[in-house]
Amino acid sequence: MKRNLLTALCLILFGFPVVAETVMIYTTFPGIDLEEHPEALNLISAVEEGIMALFFDSGFIVFNAYDENRTFPFPERDSLILAKSGGADLLLELELFLETEGGIIFLDKVEYRFFETIGDLLLSGGTRSTSEEEGTPFDKSYAVGELVANDVLSARHSP
């Protein structure tokens, strides 16, 4: 009896596929050479981590890609092709504007666009700045990532 109940429970739990939308985060950061400023990678990662945490908590599967060689914003062809080939349902393009002052690198602002990959449909976009945030450059970058994620998730669920 216990074996039959356990078998039935396993069939119920594992017999139904779990479906979640997949989001690719595509990040560009023009004008920053990572060999010259390796600490910039920490700020880039902080923004992505802030975004990924909220997306993951909202039930999305999230992965990232970045291109340090882009000199123009939002290379549609490359990012959408990459997102589609990676199986992403949604694409979040980020352009990070990093600045240096007194030898310290910091994030100034993030411009973003959010797409459905099928049909290349633009769902939302905007800009978020670190000027309102407090803390270390890493903390500010993470907080801006969370703000971008909140903006995008709100736009995704609003009528």
N, C-alpha and C positions, 0 to 999 in steps of 0.2 A: 504494500500500500504506500509506504513512504517513498519507495523507488518510483512508483507511478506518479505520485504528487510532485516529486523533484523533477522528473522528466517533463511533466506538463508545465511546470514553472519555468524550466529552462527553455522550452519551446516558445512559451509566451514572451519571455524576456529577450531572447536572442533571435526569435523568428521574425520580428518586425525590424526593418531597417531604420536606423536613425538618420534623419535628414537634417542637415544644417547648411545654411548659405555660406559660401566661401568668399572671403574678401582678400584681395591682394593689395598691399600697401606699396606703392611705387614712389620712391623718394629721390629727388634731385637736390643738389646743393651747389649751384653755380658759383664759380669763383673761389672755391675752397679746395686746396690741394691737401689731401690726407697725409701725404708724405711730409709736407711742410707743417701741417697742423694735425697730428694724430689724435690730439685731445678732442677734435671736432666729432670724431666717431662716437664719443660718449654722449654728446649732446644729441646727435642724430638718433642714437639708440634710445635715449630718454624720451624723445618725442614719440617714437614708434612704440615703446613700451607703454606709455600712457594711453595711446590709442588701442593697442592690442588688448590691454587688460579690460577695458570697458567693452570692447567688441566680444571678447571671449566670455565675459560675464553675461552678455546679452544673448549667448548661444551661437555665435558665429565661429567658423573656423577661419583663422587669420594667418597669412604668411606675408613676407616682405621681400622686396627687391629694391636695389638702388643702383643708380648710375652716376658715378662721379665725373664722367666726361661730358655731360650734357652742358651746352652753352646757351640753349634756348629753353624757355619754360614749356612744360607739359607736352612732351613729344608724343602726341596722340598715337601715331602709328606704332611706335615701339612699345609703349606701355599697354595699350589695348591688345596688341598681338601677344605680348608676354602673358598678360592676365588670362586671356582666352586659352592659350596653349598650356597654362598651368592649371586650368580647370576652375578658375575663379568666376563666380557669378557677379561679383561686384569689384570695382576698382576704385581705390582711394589714392589719388595722385597728390603728392606733397612737394612743394618747393620750399626749401628751408633757406632763409636768408641769415647767414652767419656773419658776424662782424668781429673785428679785433680792436681792442683798445688797451694800450699799455701792455701789449704782449699776451693779454687774456682774450680768449675767444668766447663768444656768447651768441645765443640765438636772439635775433631781433624780432623776426616774425615768420609765420608760416602761411603760405597761400595753399588752398586745397580745392580739389574738385572730386566729386563722387559720382561714379558712373555705374549703370547696369551694363555689363559687357555684351549682353544680347541686345542688339540694336544700337549699341553705343549711346545709350540714353543718359544725358547729364541729369542727375537727380538734385544735386546741390553744390554749392561752392562758397568760398569766402576767404577771409583773412583773420588770423589771430596773432596778436602781439604779446610779447613777454613784458611789456612796459607796466602792466597792471599787477603782475605777479611778484611775489617776494621769495627770497631764499637764494640759494646758490644757483649758478648757471644750470646745473643739472636739474635742480628742483623746479626752476622756472620752465625748462624745456619739457619736463614730464607733465607739469600742470597745463601747458599749452596743448600737449598731446591729448590730455583728457578733455579739454575744451573743444578741440576739433572733433573728437569722437562723440561728445555730447551733441554738438551741432549736427553732425551727420546722422546720428541715430534719431535725433528729434525730427529732422527733415524726412527721414526714411519712414517714420511712423505717423507723420502728420498727413491729413487728407489733402 
